[in-house]
Amino acid sequence: MSLPPGVAPYKTTPRFGVDTVPRGLLKDHSLKAGTWGLIQVHSGRLRYFLAGELKPSAEVGAGESWVVPPETLHFVELTPDAAFSIVFHR
């Protein structure tokens, strides 16, 4: 999946790791209507799950990105060496 045409970045989070990731990202949550997220993995691996799923929808490694659509319940899991940031678009 890619970002839709016409959206622009408006905010970037700091880099998060296993010790700094906001706990809300590790449980079911969603982005508000009209907001897209672009997860950028800087090191390690991040697993992206849709809410209620037992298998990840994606496993994203260092140098890779994953698009999160608005209003989609999801959560992430990190490997111990993972570092990532999120660029929000609208």
Backbone as CSV, one residue per row, in Angstrom:
resi,resn,N_x,N_y,N_z,CA_x,CA_y,CA_z,C_x,C_y,C_z
1,MET,0.846,-1.166,0.000,0.000,0.000,0.000,0.900,1.241,0.000
2,SER,0.457,2.266,-0.671,1.206,3.512,-0.687,0.308,4.642,-0.199
3,LEU,0.921,5.752,0.132,0.147,6.913,0.557,-0.684,7.403,-0.627
4,PRO,-1.899,7.883,-0.368,-2.732,8.364,-1.472,-2.210,9.694,-2.013
5,PRO,-2.528,10.012,-3.256,-2.112,11.291,-3.812,-2.725,12.444,-3.015
6,GLY,-1.970,13.505,-2.904,-2.499,14.708,-2.270,-2.277,14.830,-0.778
7,VAL,-1.783,13.779,-0.106,-1.507,13.918,1.320,-0.094,14.462,1.498
8,ALA,0.098,15.195,2.587,1.404,15.793,2.858,1.785,15.534,4.309
9,PRO,3.087,15.387,4.585,3.526,15.170,5.964,3.295,16.424,6.805
10,TYR,2.908,16.211,8.073,2.716,17.355,8.959,3.383,17.172,10.317
11,LYS,3.780,15.945,10.660,4.402,15.713,11.955,5.203,14.423,11.901
12,THR,6.370,14.431,12.538,7.202,13.238,12.650,7.510,12.997,14.118
13,THR,7.353,11.761,14.542,7.660,11.406,15.931,9.176,11.323,16.111
14,PRO,9.634,11.334,17.351,11.042,10.985,17.585,11.249,9.501,17.276
15,ARG,12.491,9.066,17.268,12.767,7.632,17.126,12.357,6.927,18.403
16,PHE,11.640,5.826,18.231,11.225,5.003,19.358,11.957,3.677,19.308
17,GLY,12.258,3.127,20.472,12.820,1.784,20.609,12.021,1.042,21.657
18,VAL,12.454,-0.148,22.018,11.689,-0.958,22.970,11.522,-0.267,24.317
19,ASP,12.465,0.568,24.713,12.366,1.249,26.004,11.615,2.573,25.937
20,THR,11.402,3.102,24.731,10.781,4.427,24.597,9.470,4.438,23.824
21,VAL,9.094,3.297,23.254,7.848,3.260,22.477,6.656,3.561,23.393
22,PRO,5.768,4.455,22.977,4.559,4.681,23.772,3.755,3.379,23.874
23,ARG,3.353,3.019,25.074,2.661,1.741,25.301,1.371,1.625,24.488
24,GLY,0.762,2.744,24.157,-0.459,2.718,23.352,-0.252,2.138,21.966
25,LEU,0.970,2.203,21.440,1.242,1.641,20.119,1.327,0.124,20.149
26,LEU,1.495,-0.437,21.348,1.630,-1.890,21.495,0.297,-2.582,21.726
27,LYS,-0.779,-1.813,21.747,-2.130,-2.380,21.869,-3.003,-1.748,20.799
28,ASP,-4.206,-2.282,20.631,-5.094,-1.800,19.578,-5.285,-0.292,19.640
29,HIS,-5.056,0.350,18.515,-5.292,1.789,18.371,-5.495,2.082,16.885
30,SER,-5.936,3.286,16.576,-6.113,3.667,15.175,-5.803,5.144,15.003
31,LEU,-5.586,5.526,13.764,-5.404,6.928,13.421,-6.774,7.536,13.136
32,LYS,-6.900,8.829,13.387,-8.197,9.463,13.161,-8.476,9.597,11.666
33,ALA,-9.720,9.858,11.338,-10.150,10.012,9.945,-9.277,11.057,9.256
34,GLY,-8.821,10.746,8.060,-8.031,11.682,7.270,-6.544,11.677,7.571
35,THR,-6.108,10.941,8.591,-4.691,10.891,8.956,-4.096,9.547,8.545
36,TRP,-2.982,9.614,7.832,-2.231,8.433,7.414,-0.906,8.406,8.151
37,GLY,-0.403,7.231,8.449,0.898,7.103,9.083,1.860,6.376,8.164
38,LEU,3.111,6.806,8.185,4.159,6.109,7.462,5.203,5.702,8.501
39,ILE,5.213,4.404,8.833,6.174,3.873,9.796,7.497,3.671,9.065
40,GLN,8.559,4.255,9.588,9.888,4.100,9.012,10.763,3.366,10.020
41,VAL,11.242,2.191,9.641,12.058,1.382,10.542,13.536,1.697,10.284
42,HIS,14.232,2.086,11.346,15.638,2.489,11.229,16.596,1.350,11.568
43,SER,16.191,0.459,12.457,17.000,-0.716,12.791,16.080,-1.808,13.333
44,GLY,16.572,-3.029,13.325,15.765,-4.144,13.822,14.564,-4.410,12.935
45,ARG,13.504,-4.940,13.565,12.284,-5.292,12.820,11.066,-4.878,13.630
46,LEU,10.015,-4.519,12.920,8.725,-4.164,13.515,7.675,-5.044,12.855
47,ARG,6.816,-5.626,13.656,5.698,-6.417,13.139,4.419,-5.615,13.314
48,TYR,3.653,-5.492,12.229,2.407,-4.733,12.193,1.253,-5.725,12.153
49,PHE,0.339,-5.616,13.119,-0.816,-6.512,13.217,-2.107,-5.723,13.076
50,LEU,-3.059,-6.263,12.370,-4.423,-5.751,12.429,-5.042,-6.285,13.706
51,ALA,-5.879,-5.496,14.335,-6.502,-5.890,15.604,-7.191,-7.249,15.454
52,GLY,-6.964,-8.115,16.428,-7.604,-9.426,16.452,-6.887,-10.490,15.646
53,GLU,-5.860,-10.125,14.891,-5.129,-11.095,14.077,-3.996,-11.715,14.888
54,LEU,-3.714,-12.983,14.653,-2.629,-13.672,15.349,-1.317,-13.619,14.575
55,LYS,-1.415,-13.430,13.263,-0.226,-13.339,12.418,-0.082,-11.892,11.949
56,PRO,1.166,-11.407,11.842,1.343,-10.025,11.393,0.927,-9.828,9.941
57,SER,0.399,-8.653,9.660,0.095,-8.277,8.274,1.372,-7.918,7.537
58,ALA,2.361,-7.448,8.306,3.648,-7.088,7.703,4.748,-7.227,8.734
59,GLU,5.938,-7.544,8.246,7.140,-7.504,9.063,8.088,-6.555,8.330
60,VAL,8.403,-5.450,8.974,9.119,-4.358,8.323,10.515,-4.268,8.925
61,GLY,11.536,-4.302,8.069,12.911,-4.282,8.539,13.576,-2.932,8.345
62,ALA,14.796,-2.832,8.814,15.580,-1.604,8.722,15.619,-1.099,7.281
63,GLY,15.351,0.189,7.112,15.350,0.803,5.791,14.032,0.668,5.055
64,GLU,13.064,-0.007,5.651,11.762,-0.200,5.013,10.702,0.657,5.709
65,SER,9.572,0.839,5.011,8.452,1.628,5.531,7.156,0.847,5.394
66,TRP,6.157,1.266,6.163,4.828,0.653,6.092,3.784,1.756,6.236
67,VAL,2.765,1.728,5.382,1.695,2.721,5.409,0.556,2.236,6.290
68,VAL,0.103,3.114,7.191,-1.019,2.818,8.077,-2.188,3.715,7.670
69,PRO,-3.292,3.123,7.203,-4.434,3.939,6.798,-5.233,4.461,7.997
70,PRO,-6.024,5.490,7.778,-6.853,6.019,8.862,-7.882,5.004,9.346
71,GLU,-8.251,5.140,10.602,-9.365,4.392,11.211,-9.233,2.874,11.091
72,THR,-8.014,2.358,11.076,-7.770,0.918,11.013,-7.161,0.482,12.334
73,LEU,-7.881,-0.337,13.103,-7.348,-0.813,14.382,-6.147,-1.713,14.135
74,HIS,-5.053,-1.410,14.820,-3.814,-2.149,14.644,-2.942,-1.991,15.884
75,PHE,-1.858,-2.760,15.923,-0.838,-2.604,16.957,0.490,-3.090,16.381
76,VAL,1.584,-2.790,17.078,2.899,-3.211,16.606,3.638,-3.987,17.686
77,GLU,4.580,-4.816,17.251,5.528,-5.499,18.126,6.920,-5.185,17.595
78,LEU,7.890,-5.083,18.504,9.253,-4.729,18.118,10.232,-5.830,18.493
79,THR,11.271,-5.988,17.692,12.388,-6.810,18.119,13.215,-5.983,19.106
80,PRO,14.024,-6.618,19.940,14.775,-5.872,20.955,15.671,-4.760,20.400
81,ASP,16.137,-4.916,19.166,17.030,-3.922,18.564,16.310,-2.924,17.655
82,ALA,14.980,-2.918,17.681,14.207,-2.075,16.759,14.257,-0.601,17.145
83,ALA,14.284,0.227,16.116,14.110,1.674,16.257,13.269,2.123,15.065
84,PHE,12.270,2.965,15.322,11.392,3.413,14.248,10.845,4.793,14.579
85,SER,10.323,5.441,13.565,9.601,6.690,13.736,8.370,6.646,12.831
86,ILE,7.464,7.562,13.058,6.227,7.626,12.273,6.101,9.037,11.711
87,VAL,5.835,9.123,10.406,5.559,10.402,9.760,4.058,10.435,9.478
88,PHE,3.373,11.394,10.081,1.927,11.530,9.899,1.642,12.427,8.692
89,HIS,0.652,12.008,7.910,0.249,12.736,6.687,-1.249,13.023,6.748
90,ARG,-1.635,14.108,6.123,-3.073,14.389,5.932,-3.272,15.166,4.653
